[in-house]
Amino acid sequence: MQLNPNFPAVDPIPLPAPIWLLKLLHIVTLSLHFVAVEMLLGGLLLAVVLSICSRSTNCWVVARSLAKRLTVVMTYVINLGVPPLLFAQVLYGRALYTSTVLIGLYWISIIVILTFTYWMLYKFSARLEAGKSAWWVGLIAWLCCGFIARLLSTNMTLMLRPEVWRDMYSASGAGVYLPNGDPTLTPRWLLMLAGGLFIGGLWMVYLSGRTTFSAGEKSFLAGVGGKVAAVFGLIYLAAGLWAASVQPDVVKTGLQSHPLYKFAGFAGYGWLALVAVAILAAALAGFGKIVAGWLSWAAVLLAVLLEIMFTVYRDGVRDLTLLSKGYDVWDRVVVTNWSVVGLFLALFVAGLGVVAWLVSVVARAQKPMEGAA
Ligand code: HEM
């Protein structure tokens, strides 16, 4: 396949680590970013709806607890977004830098919107703590998150369309226009939004197993979270099939014939099976009114695994789309600097160990009951 002439020339500096390693790290960190993003998108909307209940009900206590946790979730969204951005730039720089520059004004605005959203999340939580009406503050924060998600989907799909870059640049070199005419953009964005309520519901099922909630709050969390996850799991499934069906034929054929993507994706069983099992687990909690530690941990495990499957499949969509335009991500000169790679991996593992230790310290700390004012 001839390389589309709109791709800039390749950087003469070789890659400092094997491509498989960069891709592995990219997929691991991006999957974790997606778990956090979905918790934010779904958990926030659920907290907004629940915060409309009257004070001192289980519903309101849960809204307050979700809101408090969302300020922490946001730190994970941001910190787990940085590593995949770096890996994506190393692997797909010629495509990603170009699309980023073409929507430059919007891309830069993410920093401002993100900072404002973070502030609104704290306001939302503080107003709920003070017993004040807060749904509108949370709703503004959610709309901002949805807009950021839209801009990210826009960039990640524009980077796959070198054929429109030249016209966009001729229209504006300042990045003031957003692209149009891409049938994959909206299904992809809606898939992430539906996934938010699905993962948000599973998050509530997880919380139903935590000891800081009273028995009444736990059964409320399992009941509402389970029902939301079961219903939005089905919508997520439908959105996934829609997003896959609008891919170009060459990409669909490539996905079906590639062993890894076939296993991971919609055409195979990985993602479908995990979503189906997660829907069943959620239905058990929601409609079967089951509150149990094993169910709560099953919800976490399923959420992480299905995001990994989704990320692998999504990676396949990108690689095959770019390949159909002559860009082969595996076709790069690599000169591995093993001492740097070794140091990086040692620090990476040590960092994960420190995070696990921090999480265990927080989990073991004495906490007041959530419902206590
Ligand atoms: C409220 C904040 C955020 C939301 C709602 C959000 C949402 C999303 C969504 C929906 C996608 C998938 C887009 C698609 O492929 O269709 C995405 C991808 C991504 N996000 Fe975030 N994000 C947020 C913040 C961040 C931040 C702060 C960073 C980096 C510092 C980041 C880095 C990334 C990267 C690198 C990708 C895609 C990587 C790739 O495809 O290789 N995100 N994000």
Residues whose N, C-alpha, C, O or C-beta is under 5 A from the ligand:
A	BS01	HEM	V37 V77 I78 G81 V82 P84 L85 A88 C145 I148 A149 L152 S153 M156 R188 M192
